[in-house]
Amino acid sequence: MKGLPVISRRYFIRNVSLFSGGLVLACDMSESGKAGENNADNTVFKPNLFVELHPNGQLILTASRSEMGQGVRTSLTSVIADEMNADWSRVMIKQAPGDDAYGNQNTDGSRSIRTIYEPMRKMGAMAKAMLIAAAAKRWNISVDLCGTEMHHVVRKDSSEKIFYGDLAIEAASMPVPENPKLKSPDEFIYIGKGLKGVDASDFVHGVSKYGLDIKIEGMVYACIQRCPVTFGTLTSYDDSETLKIPGVLSVKKIDRIEKPFGALGGAAVIANNSWAAIEGRKALKTIWENGENEGYSTSDYMKSLTVNVQKKAKLIKEEGNVSDAFKEADQIVEATYELPHLVHAPMEVPNATAQVLEDSCEVWAPVQAPQVTRQEISDFLGIDLEKVTVHVTFLGGGFGRKSKPDFVLEAVALSQLTGRPTQVIWTREDDIQHSYYHAISSQHLKSSLKNGSVSGWLHRSAYPSITSTFMPGVIHGAGFEFQQGMTNMPYEIKNTRFENGEAPAHVRIGWLRSVYNIIHGFSVNVFADELAIAAGKDPLEFRLAMIGSDRIYPSDNEYKLDTSKLKNVLKKAAKNANWGRNLPEGHGLGLAVHYSFYTYVASVVEVSVIEGQLKVHEIHTVVDCGTVVNRDTVMAQMEGAAIFGMSLTFYGDITVEKGIVQQSNYHDYQMVRIHQTPKIHIEIIESQDIPTGIGEPGVPVIAPAIVNAIFNATGKRYRNLPLKAFGLVK
């Protein structure tokens, strides 16, 4: 490790060390602390990495997170524009490449707005302060006599104003403010409003550039045959028939890269067009050494998980004494819940284009983690990080899959082998059968009722951990996984015990939208409903009583679980759905409430089960996510979460036999279709608290709310998913 440089106070200020979210922004400024002295074009005002103002008034704002339909390019840049009082019609968005200078660029974990909302405000405020300083100098007045409005600096003591573009050159020479003043919420012009997405028109008209749209002169295409069993190896191949296909150039063997995000390896068909590469792969004959995962069967594995949670397991956390509570109980209730593997299945399959030269590499890819991608490439090629460029294209969905850049390393490895720019194409079958899967799980919950209230709570959970991808051989979960709806359960129960059963991994395990909140949110919400029925009480009133008194849980960061907020979203969702109303025969209402990614969400769902067929009629969701940047984006995320959650509830099921994933495409890994989509009502709680996550928190409540509604409609309790296994959906 090279010695660290000595950093001066001026350098530190110049680089605007923004600790919110661990973000350090290297601004384009000289040692003099002025913004323009290092600009190649001295007519452009670039006070930091995110702001570029031209004399014609065009404002180019940089988005550092990946856009996959969630609207992050609009949201993040609108925060900058708001603080600048910029004219949104003059804004153009530029996508940042993968670079540590932009801070953490991982677009996952529902953290984009949560972690860099304040830093982006400071970027805008910095630029505005320097524009004001330039105008004040021109007018020869104090900055206190200056304000801003819609792309102009205005004088408070007269009607004079100066267009931002006309101040670009002068602003570049102004000192950089250490602590620029931020707006008060009542001054916001974009934040909290419903700003139209900057990319919406391009999406609709098909002009947005995704990974597969990349074309480079001399580029070849590659389609890889991978072992059907995870971590199996290629023994041999026969390419005689493959090479007869017009357009096929060669077949290359690529080795597995034994890293968490390494390529799986296999035989790659290289062609001068994508169709030839895909057809060539079909003709390829391969022999594999399947390895130790050949014996993996999800049906047998689920049985072993359930055995593990129905006996004493590894203690994770304990308060009080559940054994005493069980002994003194009026009634004991227990249940086991089984949930399958899931896969992301975004509309756009993994793909990447790479060009490897003698001492550099350039990549174009739909990645959620461009910095991780860049580092992986640097490590693989053994070249300096500065020699690797990662261009982030639009993503046609991600849900966590494209945080893992194995598909990018495939393109890099093949470009190195072919000596040409190479685009790796995955088919839908590749995506379904060679992914990083959401964990299969079994959970056992046991509770005691005393005088109609919960007096004891035991929760055992067993699932293959995400950490197994990073540390092979891991058989227990990790602390951060238990904190996703299990050990941070917000119920006021004196006696609780949480245990974790053994669960070795036999496929690659990765995070999928909402991660372990899916499994814990399901079991806890359904079990709470079962307890209410056992106690003979209304599920809403019983749940509110379980949450108990208003209290704030301590934490090691600025986000504290506030039970009053949890109860508030639940009460509002119930009110909006008219909880307790008379329903037609065969109809039922179900509720669920969950806290994840520091956000509070409750949903009430109305379903009917007529002649054995399930229909979801309405979903009422209420969300408290603190300060809202773009209301349209939040609404869309919550609506999308409802559909995503319905798809998992109805159809989500990855099964494995003899180590081979049995599903292959949307015909057997189905999604909810338009005709199944219910009316979805979203209420956003008004708040000026710090922003929290929004991309994932809407998912965990959907499945349990549907299952609870089915019980209220039919009296039948479903503890396992998906519901297609019971014939409830087609």
Secondary structure, 3 states (H helix, E strand, C coil): CCCCCCCCHHHHHHCCEECHHHEECCCCCCCCCECCCCCCCCCCEEEECCEEECCCCCEEEEECCCCCCCCHHHHHHHHHHHHHCCCHHHEEEEECCCCHHHCCCCCCCCCHHHHHHHHHHHHHHHHHHHHHHHHHHHHCCCHHHEEEECCEEEECCCCCEEEHHHHHHHHCCCECCCCCCCCCHHHCCCCCECCCCCCHHHHHHCCCCEHHHCCCCCCEEEEEECCCECCCEEEEEECCCHHHCCCEEEEEEECCCCCCCCCCCEEEEEECCHHHHHHHHHHCEEEEECCHHHHCCHHHHHHHHHHHHCCCCEEEEEECCHHHHHHCCCEEEEEEEEECEECCCCCCCCEEEEEECCCCEEEEECCCCHHHHHHHHHHHHCCCHHHEEEEECECCCCCCHHHCCHHHHHHHHHHHHHCCCEEEECCHHHHHHCCCEECCEEEEEEEEEECCEEEEEEEEEECCCCHHHHCCCCCCCCHHHHCCCCCCCCCCCCEEEEEECCCCCCCCECCCCCCCHHHHHHHHHHHHHHHHHHHCCCHHHHHHHHHCCCCECCCCCCCCCEHHHHHHHHHHHHHHCCCCCCCCCCEEEEEEEEEECCEEEEEEEEEEEECCEEEEEEEEEEEECCCCCEHHHHHHHHHHHHHHHHHHHHCCCECEECCEECCCCCCCCCCCCHHHCCEEEEEECCCCCCCCCCCCCCCCCHHHHHHHHHHHHHCCCCCECCHHHHCCCC
